[in-house]
Amino acid sequence: MDVNSLALQVSNVATASAFNAWALIGNFLILAVLTLLMIAFSYYGGKGGIISLIMAFYGGYGLYLVFPYTSVIVDAGGTPLFKALISIFIFLVALFIPFIFIQRLIKGGFGVLSFVPRFALSFLAACFLLALAYHVFNVSHIYTFPEPMNTLFAPDRFFFWWFIAPLAGLFYLVH
């Protein structure tokens, strides 16, 4: 085996690996973007901010579910795109109320969060939002997610696990 054929083999392996890595990143790009947004928020809001946001997800989801006009307002959207946008907007409004309340309760009550717990909590919060996008906001009707994302988030039996994952993360990572 000469040097040129060895270099060609190494080049082929490197190229194939780069394509595989790019395909993996492309499949999970929305999850990566949401995680980065959560990390940025955790630096901006501090440890108390990310904890408040995660706890407010549950309060916001509860308010979204019990708001008596949710289905009427969402159905008025007409197209699946507007229905999804209206659902997300109602959730954001419902999220804002508990977030402000919880943030005032725990402001300054926590120290600094290191990067690994910050990343893990941000990732779990992003997964929670994607699970809501699939199962509550019906975003999958307007956007075709890559198959690996569908495998992780589309099955109804996984919704519960993505739903409790941020709480488990808070329990184990925040001291």
Secondary structure, DSSP 8 states (H G I E B T S, - for coil): --HHHHHHHHHHHHHHHHHHHHHHHHHTHHHHHHHHHHHHHHHHHHHHHHHHHHHHHHHHHHHHHH-TTHHHHHHTT-SHHHHHHHHHHHHHHHHHHHHHHHHHHHTT-S----HHHHHHHHHHHHHHHHHHHHHTS-GGGTS---HHHHHHHSSHHHHHHHHHHHHHHHHHH--
